[in-house]
């Protein structure tokens, strides 16, 4: 079966390797899941990650994944902080309107 190469020079298995590596940065597992030989997956992963384009695409993918996780963490933290302040102020007898004003300003 002939290898189909895209304009950027990557074939389908290399693209799959990048996808699996970004999902779980284990080179041997990513290579094996992408269809490379399980016996040589570790060596193939090493060789693929030495290629500048593949290294850049995996790094970019991991950076995007890391940023998304960080953004989600910050959003959860903001929601928790708002809920915490709301509960504290409510227990202190502060009016609902005043609570809304104070929690909106704290973000």
N, CA, C and O atoms as a MOPAC input file, in Angstrom:
PM7 MOZYME 1SCF
protein

 N      0.84300 1    -1.16900 1     0.00000 1
 C      0.00000 1     0.00000 1     0.00000 1
 C      0.89300 1     1.23800 1     0.00000 1
 O      1.76200 1     1.35800 1     0.86400 1
 N      0.70500 1     2.15700 1    -0.94000 1
 C      1.56200 1     3.34100 1    -1.00300 1
 C      1.25200 1     4.31000 1     0.14000 1
 O      0.10800 1     4.45000 1     0.57500 1
 N      2.29900 1     4.96400 1     0.60500 1
 C      2.12600 1     5.96000 1     1.65500 1
 C      1.61500 1     7.24700 1     1.03400 1
 O      2.16000 1     7.74000 1     0.04600 1
 N      0.57100 1     7.77700 1     1.62400 1
 C      0.02200 1     9.04800 1     1.16100 1
 C      0.64600 1    10.14800 1     2.00300 1
 O      0.52900 1    10.15700 1     3.22800 1
 N      1.30500 1    11.06600 1     1.33300 1
 C      1.99600 1    12.14200 1     2.02700 1
 C      1.26200 1    13.44900 1     1.75900 1
 O      0.92600 1    13.76200 1     0.61600 1
 N      1.01700 1    14.20500 1     2.81600 1
 C      0.32400 1    15.49100 1     2.67700 1
 C      1.31700 1    16.56700 1     2.23400 1
 O      2.52200 1    16.31800 1     2.20600 1
 N      0.82600 1    17.75300 1     1.89100 1
 C      1.71900 1    18.82800 1     1.44200 1
 C      2.81100 1    19.20600 1     2.45100 1
 O      3.88100 1    19.67600 1     2.06500 1
 N      2.53500 1    18.99700 1     3.74700 1
 C      3.55500 1    19.34400 1     4.74300 1
 C      4.58800 1    18.22900 1     4.92200 1
 O      5.52600 1    18.37500 1     5.70500 1
 N      4.42300 1    17.12800 1     4.21000 1
 C      5.41100 1    16.05800 1     4.24300 1
 C      5.12000 1    14.95300 1     5.24100 1
 O      5.94400 1    14.05300 1     5.40600 1
 N      3.99500 1    14.99100 1     5.90300 1
 C      3.65500 1    13.95100 1     6.87800 1
 C      2.70800 1    12.93200 1     6.26400 1
 O      1.80000 1    13.28300 1     5.51100 1
 N      2.93100 1    11.67300 1     6.59600 1
 C      1.99400 1    10.65100 1     6.13700 1
 C      0.94300 1    10.40900 1     7.22200 1
 O      1.00600 1    10.99700 1     8.30200 1
 N     -0.00600 1     9.55500 1     6.92700 1
 C     -1.12200 1     9.32200 1     7.84900 1
 C     -0.67400 1     8.78100 1     9.20100 1
 O     -1.17900 1     9.20500 1    10.24000 1
 N      0.27900 1     7.83900 1     9.19000 1
 C      0.74000 1     7.28200 1    10.46500 1
 C      1.45600 1     8.31800 1    11.31300 1
 O      1.33400 1     8.31000 1    12.53800 1
 N      2.20700 1     9.21500 1    10.67100 1
 C      2.88100 1    10.27100 1    11.42500 1
 C      1.86200 1    11.21000 1    12.05300 1
 O      2.02900 1    11.63800 1    13.19500 1
 N      0.80800 1    11.53200 1    11.31300 1
 C     -0.26300 1    12.38100 1    11.86000 1
 C     -0.95800 1    11.68200 1    13.02900 1
 O     -1.26200 1    12.31100 1    14.04300 1
 N     -1.20900 1    10.37600 1    12.88400 1
 C     -1.80700 1     9.61600 1    13.98100 1
 C     -0.87200 1     9.58400 1    15.19300 1
 O     -1.32000 1     9.70200 1    16.33400 1
 N      0.40900 1     9.42500 1    14.94100 1
 C      1.37400 1     9.44000 1    16.04100 1
 C      1.25800 1    10.75000 1    16.82700 1
 O      1.21500 1    10.74000 1    18.05700 1
 N      1.20900 1    11.86700 1    16.11200 1
 C      1.10300 1    13.17700 1    16.76600 1
 C     -0.18800 1    13.23800 1    17.58400 1
 O     -0.17600 1    13.68700 1    18.72900 1
 N     -1.28500 1    12.79400 1    17.00600 1
 C     -2.57800 1    12.81600 1    17.69900 1
 C     -2.51800 1    11.99400 1    18.98800 1
 O     -2.93200 1    12.46600 1    20.04700 1
 N     -2.00100 1    10.76100 1    18.90000 1
 C     -1.94200 1     9.89300 1    20.07500 1
 C     -0.92500 1    10.40000 1    21.09600 1
 O     -1.14000 1    10.27200 1    22.30200 1
 N      0.16400 1    10.96400 1    20.62800 1
 C      1.18800 1    11.46900 1    21.54500 1
 C      0.65500 1    12.66200 1    22.34300 1
 O      0.91800 1    12.78100 1    23.54000 1
 N     -0.08800 1    13.53600 1    21.68100 1
 C     -0.66400 1    14.69300 1    22.38100 1
 C     -1.70000 1    14.21400 1    23.40500 1
 O     -1.78600 1    14.76900 1    24.50100 1
 N     -2.47500 1    13.20100 1    23.06200 1
 C     -3.47700 1    12.66800 1    23.98700 1
 C     -2.83000 1    12.03100 1    25.20900 1
 O     -3.33400 1    12.16900 1    26.32400 1
 N     -1.71100 1    11.33100 1    25.00400 1
 C     -1.00200 1    10.66000 1    26.10100 1
 C      0.47100 1    10.59900 1    25.72300 1
 O      0.87200 1     9.74400 1    24.93300 1
 N      1.28800 1    11.50400 1    26.28200 1
 C      2.69000 1    11.60400 1    25.84300 1
 C      3.57200 1    10.40800 1    26.21400 1
 O      4.53100 1    10.54000 1    26.97300 1
 N      3.23600 1     9.26400 1    25.67500 1
 C      4.04200 1     8.05700 1    25.80500 1
 C      4.38900 1     7.66600 1    24.37200 1
 O      3.54000 1     7.16900 1    23.63200 1
 N      5.63800 1     7.89200 1    23.99000 1
 C      6.05200 1     7.71000 1    22.60700 1
 C      5.82300 1     6.31400 1    22.06200 1
 O      5.30600 1     6.15400 1    20.95700 1
 N      6.20600 1     5.29400 1    22.83300 1
 C      6.05400 1     3.91900 1    22.35900 1
 C      4.57600 1     3.58400 1    22.16200 1
 O      4.20100 1     2.96800 1    21.16400 1
 N      3.75300 1     3.98500 1    23.10500 1
 C      2.32200 1     3.70600 1    22.98400 1
 C      1.72800 1     4.46200 1    21.79800 1
 O      0.92500 1     3.90600 1    21.05000 1
 N      2.11400 1     5.71400 1    21.62200 1
 C      1.58900 1     6.50800 1    20.50700 1
 C      1.98800 1     5.88800 1    19.16900 1
 O      1.17700 1     5.81400 1    18.24600 1
 N      3.24300 1     5.44300 1    19.07300 1
 C      3.70600 1     4.82400 1    17.82700 1
 C      2.94600 1     3.53300 1    17.55000 1
 O      2.54000 1     3.27500 1    16.41700 1
 N      2.75900 1     2.73100 1    18.58000 1
 C      2.03500 1     1.47400 1    18.42200 1
 C      0.58300 1     1.72500 1    18.01500 1
 O      0.06400 1     1.05600 1    17.12100 1
 N     -0.07100 1     2.68500 1    18.66800 1
 C     -1.46200 1     3.02000 1    18.33100 1
 C     -1.57800 1     3.59300 1    16.92500 1
 O     -2.61200 1     3.44300 1    16.27500 1
 N     -0.52700 1     4.24600 1    16.45700 1
 C     -0.54400 1     4.83900 1    15.12000 1
 C     -0.30800 1     3.80100 1    14.02400 1
 O     -0.40000 1     4.11500 1    12.83700 1
 N     -0.00400 1     2.56500 1    14.42200 1
 C      0.14100 1     1.50700 1    13.43100 1
 C      1.56800 1     1.06000 1    13.17200 1
 O      1.80400 1     0.23100 1    12.29200 1
 N      2.52500 1     1.59400 1    13.92300 1
 C      3.90400 1     1.14800 1    13.78200 1
 C      4.08000 1    -0.16500 1    14.53900 1
 O      3.28000 1    -0.49700 1    15.41400 1
 N      5.11100 1    -0.89400 1    14.20500 1
 C      5.39500 1    -2.17600 1    14.83900 1
 C      5.57500 1    -2.01400 1    16.34500 1
 O      6.31100 1    -1.13700 1    16.79700 1
 N      4.90200 1    -2.85900 1    17.11400 1
 C      5.00600 1    -2.79200 1    18.57400 1
 C      6.43600 1    -3.08700 1    19.03300 1
 O      6.88900 1    -2.54900 1    20.04400 1
 N      7.14000 1    -3.93700 1    18.29300 1
 C      8.51400 1    -4.28200 1    18.67700 1
 C      9.46600 1    -3.10700 1    18.53700 1
 O     10.40400 1    -2.97100 1    19.32200 1
 N      9.23600 1    -2.26300 1    17.55100 1
 C     10.15300 1    -1.14900 1    17.32600 1
 C      9.51700 1     0.20700 1    17.65500 1
 O     10.05400 1     1.24900 1    17.28200 1
 N      8.39200 1     0.19500 1    18.34100 1
 C      7.64400 1     1.42900 1    18.60800 1
 C      8.47500 1     2.45600 1    19.37600 1
 O      8.40900 1     3.65200 1    19.09100 1
 N      9.25000 1     1.98900 1    20.34300 1
 C     10.05600 1     2.92500 1    21.13900 1
 C     11.08300 1     3.65700 1    20.27600 1
 O     11.23900 1     4.87300 1    20.38100 1
 N     11.77200 1     2.91300 1    19.43300 1
 C     12.77700 1     3.50700 1    18.54800 1
 C     12.12500 1     4.42800 1    17.51500 1
 O     12.63800 1     5.50900 1    17.22400 1
 N     11.01200 1     3.99700 1    16.97500 1
 C     10.30100 1     4.82200 1    15.98500 1
 C      9.82700 1     6.11700 1    16.62500 1
 O      9.93500 1     7.18300 1    16.01900 1
 N      9.30500 1     6.03500 1    17.84100 1
 C      8.84900 1     7.23800 1    18.54700 1
 C     10.00900 1     8.21100 1    18.72400 1
 O      9.86000 1     9.41500 1    18.51400 1
 N     11.16300 1     7.68100 1    19.11300 1
 C     12.34100 1     8.53600 1    19.28500 1
 C     12.70100 1     9.22000 1    17.96200 1
 O     12.94400 1    10.42600 1    17.92600 1
 N     12.73300 1     8.44300 1    16.88500 1
 C     13.08700 1     8.99200 1    15.57800 1
 C     12.06000 1    10.03100 1    15.10000 1
 O     12.43000 1    11.06500 1    14.54200 1
 N     10.77600 1     9.74900 1    15.32200 1
 C      9.75000 1    10.70700 1    14.90700 1
 C      9.86700 1    12.01900 1    15.68300 1
 O      9.73100 1    13.10100 1    15.11100 1
 N     10.12000 1    11.91600 1    16.97500 1
 C     10.21400 1    13.12500 1    17.80400 1
 C     11.48300 1    13.93100 1    17.53000 1
 O     11.59500 1    15.07100 1    17.98000 1
 N     12.43600 1    13.35700 1    16.80200 1
 C     13.64000 1    14.09500 1    16.40900 1
 C     13.40000 1    14.94500 1    15.16000 1
 O     14.17900 1    15.85000 1    14.86100 1
 N     12.33100 1    14.65400 1    14.44100 1
 C     12.02000 1    15.43000 1    13.23100 1
 C     11.43400 1    16.78700 1    13.64300 1
 O     10.48900 1    16.84600 1    14.43000 1
 N     11.99500 1    17.86800 1    13.11200 1
 C     11.57000 1    19.20400 1    13.55100 1
 C     10.06700 1    19.47000 1    13.43500 1
 O      9.47200 1    20.02400 1    14.35900 1
 N      9.45000 1    19.08800 1    12.32600 1
 C      8.03000 1    19.36400 1    12.15200 1
 C      7.18600 1    18.56800 1    13.15000 1
 O      6.25800 1    19.10800 1    13.75100 1
 N      7.50600 1    17.30000 1    13.32100 1
 C      6.74900 1    16.46600 1    14.25700 1
 C      6.96000 1    16.96100 1    15.68600 1
 O      6.01300 1    17.01400 1    16.47100 1
 N      8.19100 1    17.32100 1    16.02400 1
 C      8.46600 1    17.85600 1    17.36100 1
 C      7.66600 1    19.13400 1    17.59700 1
 O      7.10500 1    19.32900 1    18.67600 1
 N      7.61300 1    20.00000 1    16.59600 1
 C      6.87100 1    21.25900 1    16.73700 1
 C      5.37800 1    21.00900 1    16.89200 1
 O      4.73500 1    21.61300 1    17.75100 1
 N      4.82200 1    20.12600 1    16.07100 1
 C      3.38900 1    19.85500 1    16.14000 1
 C      2.99800 1    19.18600 1    17.45500 1
 O      1.94400 1    19.49500 1    18.01200 1
 N      3.82800 1    18.27600 1    17.95900 1
 C      3.52200 1    17.65700 1    19.25300 1
 C      3.65300 1    18.68600 1    20.37200 1
 O      2.83000 1    18.71600 1    21.28700 1
 N      4.67400 1    19.52300 1    20.30500 1
 C      4.85400 1    20.57200 1    21.32500 1
 C      3.67300 1    21.54100 1    21.30000 1
 O      3.14800 1    21.90900 1    22.35100 1
 N      3.25700 1    21.95400 1    20.10300 1
 C      2.11000 1    22.85800 1    19.98000 1
 C      0.83800 1    22.21100 1    20.53100 1
 O      0.05700 1    22.85500 1    21.23100 1
 N      0.64300 1    20.94500 1    20.21100 1
 C     -0.53700 1    20.22800 1    20.71300 1
 C     -0.53300 1    20.10900 1    22.22400 1
 O     -1.56000 1    20.30900 1    22.87300 1
 N      0.63600 1    19.77900 1    22.79000 1
 C      0.73600 1    19.67500 1    24.25000 1
 C      0.55800 1    21.03200 1    24.91500 1
 O     -0.05400 1    21.12800 1    25.97900 1
 N      1.09200 1    22.08600 1    24.29200 1
 C      0.91300 1    23.43800 1    24.83800 1
 C     -0.56200 1    23.84000 1    24.83500 1
 O     -1.05200 1    24.42400 1    25.80200 1
 N     -1.26300 1    23.52700 1    23.75500 1
 C     -2.69000 1    23.85400 1    23.66900 1
 C     -3.48300 1    23.07800 1    24.71400 1
 O     -4.40100 1    23.61600 1    25.33300 1
 N     -3.12500 1    21.81500 1    24.90700 1
 C     -3.79500 1    20.98200 1    25.90300 1
 C     -3.53400 1    21.53400 1    27.31100 1
 O     -4.44000 1    21.60200 1    28.14200 1
 N     -2.29800 1    21.92100 1    27.55600 1
 C     -1.91700 1    22.48400 1    28.85800 1
 C     -2.66400 1    23.80400 1    29.10900 1
 O     -3.14500 1    24.04900 1    30.21500 1
 N     -2.75500 1    24.64300 1    28.08300 1
 C     -3.44300 1    25.92400 1    28.22300 1
 C     -4.92900 1    25.70600 1    28.49600 1
 O     -5.51200 1    26.39300 1    29.33500 1
 N     -5.54200 1    24.76000 1    27.79600 1
 C     -6.96200 1    24.47300 1    28.01200 1
 C     -7.19800 1    23.98200 1    29.44000 1
 O     -8.17700 1    24.36900 1    30.07800 1
 N     -6.30700 1    23.13700 1    29.93700 1
 C     -6.43700 1    22.64900 1    31.31500 1
 C     -6.27600 1    23.79500 1    32.30800 1
 O     -7.00700 1    23.86600 1    33.29600 1
 N     -5.33000 1    24.68700 1    32.05300 1
 C     -5.10700 1    25.82800 1    32.93500 1
 C     -6.31500 1    26.76600 1    32.92000 1
 O     -6.73100 1    27.26000 1    33.96900 1
 N     -6.87500 1    27.01100 1    31.74000 1
 C     -8.05400 1    27.86700 1    31.63500 1
 C     -9.24200 1    27.26000 1    32.38100 1
 O     -9.98000 1    27.97200 1    33.06100 1
 N     -9.42300 1    25.95700 1    32.25400 1
 C    -10.50700 1    25.27300 1    32.96300 1
 C    -10.29300 1    25.35800 1    34.47600 1
 O    -11.24200 1    25.58300 1    35.22700 1
 N     -9.05700 1    25.17900 1    34.91800 1
 C     -8.74200 1    25.29000 1    36.34100 1
 C     -9.10000 1    26.68400 1    36.85600 1
 O     -9.73800 1    26.81700 1    37.90000 1
 N     -8.69200 1    27.71600 1    36.12700 1
 C     -8.98200 1    29.08700 1    36.55100 1
 C    -10.48100 1    29.37900 1    36.56700 1
 O    -10.96800 1    30.07500 1    37.45800 1
 N    -11.21200 1    28.85200 1    35.59200 1
 C    -12.65800 1    29.05800 1    35.55700 1
 C    -13.31400 1    28.37400 1    36.75900 1
 O    -14.20100 1    28.94500 1    37.39200 1
 N    -12.87500 1    27.15100 1    37.07100 1
 C    -13.41800 1    26.45000 1    38.24200 1
 C    -13.08800 1    27.19000 1    39.52800 1
 O    -13.92800 1    27.31300 1    40.41900 1
 N    -11.86800 1    27.67800 1    39.61500 1
 C    -11.44800 1    28.42300 1    40.79400 1
 C    -12.30700 1    29.67700 1    40.96600 1
 O    -12.71900 1    29.98700 1    42.08300 1
 N    -12.57900 1    30.39000 1    39.89700 1
 C    -13.41100 1    31.59100 1    39.95900 1
 C    -14.83100 1    31.24200 1    40.41100 1
 O    -15.42100 1    31.95500 1    41.22400 1
 N    -15.37700 1    30.13700 1    39.87800 1
 C    -16.72500 1    29.72300 1    40.29700 1
 C    -16.75900 1    29.35000 1    41.77300 1
 O    -17.68800 1    29.71500 1    42.49300 1
 N    -15.73600 1    28.61800 1    42.21800 1
 C    -15.67200 1    28.21900 1    43.62700 1
 C    -15.52000 1    29.43400 1    44.53500 1
 O    -16.15400 1    29.51400 1    45.58600 1
 N    -14.68700 1    30.36700 1    44.13000 1
 C    -14.47900 1    31.57500 1    44.93100 1
 C    -15.77900 1    32.36300 1    45.03600 1
 O    -16.13300 1    32.85100 1    46.10900 1
 N    -16.48100 1    32.48400 1    43.92700 1
 C    -17.73800 1    33.22400 1    43.93300 1
 C    -18.75800 1    32.53200 1    44.84200 1
 O    -19.44900 1    33.19300 1    45.61700 1
 N    -18.84800 1    31.21800 1    44.74700 1
 C    -19.78600 1    30.46700 1    45.59500 1
 C    -19.40800 1    30.60000 1    47.06700 1
 O    -20.28100 1    30.74800 1    47.92300 1
 N    -18.10800 1    30.54700 1    47.36300 1
 C    -17.65300 1    30.66500 1    48.74300 1
 C    -18.03200 1    32.03400 1    49.32100 1
 O    -18.58000 1    32.11500 1    50.42100 1
 N    -17.74200 1    33.09700 1    48.58500 1
 C    -18.08800 1    34.43200 1    49.06200 1
 C    -19.59800 1    34.57400 1    49.21600 1
 O    -20.07700 1    35.16800 1    50.18200 1
 N    -20.33500 1    34.03300 1    48.27000 1
 C    -21.78900 1    34.11500 1    48.33000 1
 C    -22.29200 1    33.46100 1    49.62000 1
 O    -23.12800 1    34.03300 1    50.32000 1
 N    -21.78300 1    32.26100 1    49.93500 1
 C    -22.22200 1    31.55100 1    51.14100 1
 C    -21.84600 1    32.30000 1    52.40900 1
 O    -22.65000 1    32.38100 1    53.33800 1
 N    -20.64600 1    32.84400 1    52.46300 1
 C    -20.20100 1    33.57700 1    53.64700 1
 C    -21.06500 1    34.81700 1    53.85400 1
 O    -21.54900 1    35.06500 1    54.95800 1
 N    -21.25400 1    35.59000 1    52.79400 1
 C    -22.04700 1    36.81500 1    52.92100 1
 C    -23.50000 1    36.51300 1    53.27200 1
 O    -24.11800 1    37.23300 1    54.05700 1
 N    -24.04300 1    35.44100 1    52.68600 1
 C    -25.42700 1    35.06400 1    52.98000 1
 C    -25.57800 1    34.72200 1    54.45800 1
 O    -26.55600 1    35.11500 1    55.09400 1
 N    -24.60500 1    33.98800 1    55.00500 1
 C    -24.65700 1    33.63300 1    56.42800 1
 C    -24.50500 1    34.85600 1    57.32800 1
 O    -25.00800 1    34.87000 1    58.45100 1
 N    -23.82100 1    35.86900 1    56.84200 1
 C    -23.65300 1    37.10500 1    57.61700 1
 C    -24.86700 1    38.02200 1    57.49600 1
 O    -24.92300 1    39.06400 1    58.14900 1
 N    -25.83000 1    37.64400 1    56.67200 1
 C    -27.04500 1    38.42600 1    56.53300 1
 C    -26.95200 1    39.55500 1    55.52700 1
 O    -27.77100 1    40.47300 1    55.55500 1
 N    -25.98100 1    39.50800 1    54.64800 1
 C    -25.84500 1    40.53600 1    53.62500 1
 C    -26.91700 1    40.29700 1    52.55900 1
 O    -27.19400 1    39.15000 1    52.20500 1
 N    -27.51500 1    41.36500 1    52.05100 1
 C    -28.59900 1    41.23800 1    51.07100 1
 C    -28.10000 1    40.59900 1    49.77300 1
 O    -26.91800 1    40.67400 1    49.43800 1
 N    -29.02500 1    39.97500 1    49.06000 1
 C    -28.69600 1    39.31800 1    47.78900 1
 C    -28.10000 1    40.31200 1    46.78800 1
 O    -27.14000 1    39.98300 1    46.09000 1
 N    -28.65500 1    41.51300 1    46.71400 1
 C    -28.14500 1    42.52000 1    45.77700 1
 C    -26.71700 1    42.90900 1    46.13400 1
 O    -25.87600 1    43.05300 1    45.24600 1
 N    -26.43900 1    43.07700 1    47.39900 1
 C    -25.08800 1    43.45700 1    47.85100 1
 C    -24.10800 1    42.30700 1    47.57800 1
 O    -22.96800 1    42.54400 1    47.18100 1
 N    -24.55000 1    41.07800 1    47.79000 1
 C    -23.69500 1    39.91400 1    47.51300 1
 C    -23.32800 1    39.90000 1    46.03200 1
 O    -22.16700 1    39.69800 1    45.67800 1
 N    -24.31600 1    40.11400 1    45.17100 1
 C    -24.06800 1    40.11100 1    43.72900 1
 C    -23.04400 1    41.17900 1    43.36700 1
 O    -22.12600 1    40.92700 1    42.58600 1
 N    -23.20100 1    42.36000 1    43.93000 1
 C    -22.27500 1    43.45700 1    43.66100 1
 C    -20.85700 1    43.10400 1    44.09700 1
 O    -19.90000 1    43.33500 1    43.35800 1
 N    -20.72600 1    42.54300 1    45.29800 1
 C    -19.39200 1    42.22000 1    45.81800 1
 C    -18.73400 1    41.06500 1    45.07200 1
 O    -17.53200 1    41.11300 1    44.81000 1
 N    -19.49300 1    40.03300 1    44.72600 1
 C    -18.88800 1    38.89500 1    44.03500 1
 C    -18.54400 1    39.23000 1    42.59100 1
 O    -17.57600 1    38.69500 1    42.05100 1
 N    -19.31400 1    40.10100 1    41.95900 1
 C    -18.98400 1    40.51200 1    40.58400 1
 C    -17.71400 1    41.33200 1    40.55200 1
 O    -16.94400 1    41.21700 1    39.59800 1
 N    -17.46600 1    42.14800 1    41.54600 1
 C    -16.27000 1    42.98100 1    41.60900 1
 C    -15.04100 1    42.12700 1    41.90300 1
 O    -13.95100 1    42.44900 1    41.43200 1
 N    -15.18800 1    41.04200 1    42.67400 1
 C    -14.02800 1    40.23000 1    43.06800 1
 C    -13.44300 1    39.43300 1    41.91400 1
 O    -12.32400 1    38.93600 1    42.04000 1
 N    -14.15300 1    39.28600 1    40.78400 1
 C    -13.60700 1    38.56200 1    39.63700 1
 C    -12.66900 1    39.45500 1    38.94900 1
 O    -12.07600 1    39.06900 1    37.94200 1

